[in-house]
Amino acid sequence: MKAALFLALLLTLCACSTLREPYTIGHSGQTVSIGRGSTFEVRLLSNISTGGTWRVTEIDEAVVAQTGSVKPQAIAVAGGLPRLYSYTFRFKGVQKGNGNLRIDLMMPNNPEPGDTFSMNVVVR
């Protein structure tokens, strides 16, 4: 009985918060569980040559808030030449509840996003 209860508790915890930080595009569609006042980061990449920019397009500010500004950082990947931008977004749990977070890669002269990162945020 105790083993079954422990296993159920362990699975519940793992389902919500086993992701490591920073979260990346590979974590899109998952759920993160954080405490009130806790912070987490999302780091997303874009190709410099496309001119795309990652932007928060949906956030439940009653549950989670963006903190700080986002400045793209060039990453040298081939022959020392920058080919990618890294965008690091920081968020903080505001109050208990569930909220959606969506960050879109917006491309020049195109109203549709080139890529999307989404996450369900549970603040406990």
Sequence and secondary structure as in RCSB ss.txt:
>XXXX:A:sequence
MKAALFLALLLTLCACSTLREPYTIGHSGQTVSIGRGSTFEVRLLSNISTGGTWRVTEIDEAVVAQTGSVKPQAI
AVAGGLPRLYSYTFRFKGVQKGNGNLRIDLMMPNNPEPGDTFSMNVVVR
>XXXX:A:secstr
 HHHHHHHHHHHHHHHH   SSB GGGTTEEEEE TT EEEEEEEEEGGGT EEEEEEE TTTEEEES    EEE
EEETTEEEEEEEEEEEEE SSEEEEEEEEEE TT SSEEEEEEEEEEE 
